């Protein structure tokens, strides 16, 4: 009959630590994010075609959840998702859905059904209003718009049979009396259906997309629901590494590592990995994630002076065991070599020591003009300054991106 895209969303970080929550983020999979709950299955009716994963910018009523396209699950008209309940959701629950409908026509569009599509009873959007079929519209009407994501949060208390519905963190339906149990599973193992209609009436389905779904077998407080909505964009967007640098500490056997992140919600830790050949890496530090929308990290790594080059990368691990790698950074460990010039003051030929067997020597006069250039192929070389006028010169030794310098006085 009707079909809608409901967005009910609850995230485990914003609920009690001992209240298990099943979370689905639709980033290429219908599996539960933390692998503690069952996988969703797609369910079709009314000749619907299977859905697919697409990328889109998430538009919300107040603007956008970031400007980058994100992966979402697109369901077609007549299609939906089934949650295999297995006695997890019974009389008391909190369900959050973050979704959009591509169109809001005059008919019914199902959001959620607790009776396995055997009756028309359920929650719908009718035109632009929230509808508890067959009991009528509830909350502000008209309200919803097409092509915009809403967070719909449904909280039911089995003791009182009262249902509260929140839209974008604000209370939308207050203490609806569900004494008939229309909005609780028919049995402890009845699946919970999202979006798909039944065939009791000619199919009135519409297509849409979903980015987040979560189910918890306890009630949430209004403050907990509001917190979820306040963080919804950060929760549904992936971790972004906005900066990663590695710098050799001048005069010390240390590397200074710094990195910045955005949308750090599901991240467990950052593992700093080091290599001397750029191929084989070892973990040298596990840095716990801070959790938040923007964070800065710092770690100082002790290194060996005799190793000429080090490589670094970050292994970014999630709470569900998944991980990704950052780009690889390279630092040259040359700063511990002391650049020496003898004799200094100079008259003619000078000997330059403290070099590696590569690099370039650059000699500048007091005006900053390059007056000599010489490639380095040994740990010490000679430099002829006999033809240069008296004055103060700056000698630079460049190896990759590392620069050492010293002053030479020509008499």
N, C-alpha and C positions, 0 to 999 in steps of 0.2 A: 504494500500500500504506500507507505510513505518512506522517505529516506532522508537522512541528514548527516551532516558531518559534525559530530559533537567533539568538543575539546574538553576532556576532563583530565586534569593533570595533577599529579602529586609527586613530589620529588623526595627521595629518601633523606636528603640532607636537611630538610626542613620539618622532619617529623621525629618522634621519639626514636631513639636508637634501637629499642627493642620492638618497634612496630614494623614488621616486614612490609615492604612495598614492592610491587612488580612494576617496572618502568620500561617503556618502549619509546625509542627515539627515532626509528624509521630512517636510519642512515644506511640503507641498502639491505636491511634485514627485518623480519618480523619477530626475531628472537628478543627475549627480555634482556635489557641492557646489562644487568649484573649477573645474569645466568642463574638466578635463584628461582625463577618462575617459568611457567610454560610458554612455548612459542604461540603467537597468534596464528590463525589460519585465515585465508581469504575465503569468503563465502559469497555466492552469487545467486541472484534470482532474476526473474523477469527477462531472461536472455542477455544479461549483462556480460560484457567482455572483461577479462581479467585486468586488474590494475597494474601499475608500474611505478618505478621510482623515477622522479624527475628532479630538476633543480629549479628553484625559484627564490626570489627575494620575498621574505616574509613580511607582508603588509599587515599592520595592526591598526586599530582605529586612531591611535595617536601618531602614526607615522610608519616607521620601519623597525624591524629587529635586525639592525645592521644592513649594510648596503650590498653585501656579497650574497650571491645565490647559494641556498642551502639545499641539501637533499631531503626530499619529503616523499611520502607515499600518496600517489594519486589513485583514487578509486573512481570507477566509472558508474554511470547511472544504473542502479540496480545492484551494485556491488557493495561489499562491506567487509567487516572483520569480525571474527569470532574469538572470544577469550574462553578457553576450556577451564571452567571454574574449579572443578575438583575440590569443592567444599571450602575454598578460600574466601569467597565473597558470599555472605549469608544475609543476616538481617541488618547488621551495622557495617558501614563502609564509607570510604571517601574515594571518589573517582574524579580524576582530572582529565580533561580532553582539550588539546590545543589544535584547532582546525579552522578550515574555511569551507564555505560552499561557493562554487563558481557562479551560481545563479540562485536567486530567491524568487521563485515563481509563486503563483497563487495557491498551489497545492501543499500537501504535507511532505515534509522531508524528515525522515527518522534520524534521531540522534542516538538513542539507546533503547534496547529492548531486553527485558529480563525473562521473557517467556519463550525463548527460542523460536520466535517468529510464528508461534501458533495462534496468537490473537493480535488484534490491533493495539492493544494497550502498550503504552510506552511514552517516551518523551520525544517531541518533534519540534521542528520549526514550521509554523504555518504562516505563509507569506513572510512577514518580518517579525513574527512574535513567537515566544516560547509557549508550547502547547503540551499540556498533560492529557493526552487523549485517553479516554473519551470525555474528560472532565472539563475541557476548555482551556483558554489562554490564561497564563499566569504572568505576573510581573509587568514591567513597563511594555507597552505595546502602542505603536510599532517601535522596534528597537534595532534589529540586526540588519547588517548590510552585506551584500555579496562581495566576494574577493577580498575579504578581510578576516584575519585570524582572530578568534576569540578563545579565551580560556574559560571553559565551563566546568565548574566544580560542583559535584553532587555529594551531599553529606546526609546519610540516613542513620537514625538511631533506632535500634531494634527494641529498646526498652519502651520508648514513647511512640514508635512508629511515625515520628515526625521527619520530614525531609526538608532540608534547606538547600537552595541552589544559589551559587555565586557566579556572577559573570564578571570576568576581569578583576577578580578579587573583592568585588562589592556584593553585598547580599541582595539577591534579585527575587527570590521566593522565600518567604519566612514561614517556618513551621507548618508546612503542608501536611495534613493528616492522611497518612497512607495506611489506615487501619485494614484496608482490603488487600494490602500486600502487592499492589500493582507494580511497585518499583523496588521489589526484592526478588531474587531468583525463585522460581517456582519450586525447585528442590535444591539441595546443597550442591548438586552436580550439574544443574542446568547452565549451559554456557551463557555468557553475556554477549549480545550481538550489538555491533555498532554499524549504523548507516544502512544496512541492508533492510529492505522492506519484505513483507509477506505478500501473499497472493490473494488475500481476502477481497481486496478491491483492486481494480485495474492499477497497475504499478504507477506510482507517482514519485519516482526517484530522481535525484539530481546528483551530479558528480561533484567532487571536491578533493581536498588534500588534507592530510594529517601529518603533524610533526611530533606530537608528544601525547602519550597516554600513560596514566599510572593508576593503579588500584591498590588500596590499602584496606585491610579488614577491620579497621577501627575508625571512629569519627575524628575529624579534625576541628580545631577551634577556629573561630573567625580570624584570629590573629595569624594562625598558621596558614590559612588559605590566602590571606592578604600578602603574607610574606612570599608565598609561592608565586603569585602574580607579579609582585614587585621585582622578582628575579627571573621571570619567565624568559626574557630574551637572552640573558646570560646562560640559562640552563639549556636552552635548545640549540645554542650556537656552539660550534666546536672550539676547542682550545686553539688560540693563535699565538705563535711565538713572534713577537713584534721586534725583538732585537736580541742578538747573541754576539758577544765579543770576547776575544782572548788576547791578553796583552802581557808581554814579558815585563816583569818588575825590574826596573833598571838597577843593576848592581847586586841583585839577589837571585838565588836559585828558586824562583817562584813564578807562577803564571796566574794572573788575575783574570777570572772568568765572571762575566756578568750577563744576565739575560732578563728580558721583560716578557710578560704574558698578558693576554686578554681572554675573557670568558673561561676562566679556570674553575670549572665546577666539578667535573667527574675525574679530575686528575689525582692520581695517588702520589706520584713522586717524580722527580727529575734525577736521572742517574747520569752523572758526569763520567764519560768514557774517554780514555787516553790511548794514544798509539804513537809508536816511533817510526812506523813505516806507512801510515795512512790506510792500512788494510786490516791489520789485526789489532782490535781494541780491547782494553780491559776496563772494568768498572773501578773507579777510584773514589767515588763519593755518591751517597744516596741522599738527596735533598728532599725532604717531605714537601708536598704542595701546600701552599698557604690557604687556598680556596678564596675565590673572589673574582671580580670583573677585571681588575688590573693589579698586577703584582710585579715586584722587582726582586731579583735574586743576585747573590754574590758568593763566590767561593774562590779561595786561594789554594792553588795546587803546588806542592813542593816537587821540584824536578832536580835532575842530576846535571851538573855543569858540563860533563863530558859528552852528553847527548846533544848533537847539533840541532835537531829539529823535533818538535812535538806536534801531534795532531789531536784535536778535541772535537767531540760531538756530544749532544744530549740525547738520551733515551727517555722519552716522555711516556710514562706508563699510566694507564687509567685504572680505576677501581675494578673494572670488569676483566682485567688482565691484558687488554689490548695495549699496543704501544706503537709509537712512531719515532723516527729519528730526525734530528735537526740537520742542517748543513754541517759540513766538516770545516773546521778552522785550523790554520797552520801558523805556528809561531817558530821563529828562528832563535835558538838559544845562543846568541852571540855576544850578549851584553857583558858577560863575565870576562871576556877577553879584554885585557887592558891595552888600549891603543898607545903605542910608545913611539917617540921620535928622538933620534940621537944623531948628531948633537943638536941641542936646542938651547940657545940661539944657534941658527944655522948660517953657514957661509957658502957652501956649495952642495955636495952630495950628502944626503941624510939617509939614515936607515930607519925604516918604518917596521915595527914589530907588533906582535899581538893580533895577527891576522889569521883568518881561516884560508883554506886553499881555494877560495873563490871570492867574487865580489869586485867592487870598483872603488878606486881612490879618486877623490875629487878635491882639487886645491883651488881655493877662492882667495882673491886679494881683499883688502879692507873695504873696497867699494862693492863687494859681492860679485865680482866678475870671475867666471871660471877661467883659470889660467893654465891648468894642467889636469890631465885625466889619464889614469893608468889602470888597466885590468890587473887583478890579483890572481896569482896562480900558485902562491906558496905562503907560508906563515910569516915571512919577512921579505921585504923588497927594498930597493934603493930608489931614491927620488932626487933628481938633479935640480937644485934651485939656484945654481950658479948664475944663470942669466937673468934672474928676476931681481927687480929693484928692492932695496931695503924696505922693511915694513912688517906689518903683522898679517899673517895668513891663517885661514881656517882650513884644516884638513878634515874631510869627511870620508868615512869608510862605509859603503852601502852594501849590505847583503840582503837580498830580497827586500822586505819592507823595514828592516832594522837598520838604523843609522847610528854610528858612533862618530864622535868628532873630537878634535884636539887643536890647540893653538900652536902655531910655529912662528917664532920671531926670526926674521932674516936680517942679518947685519951687513 
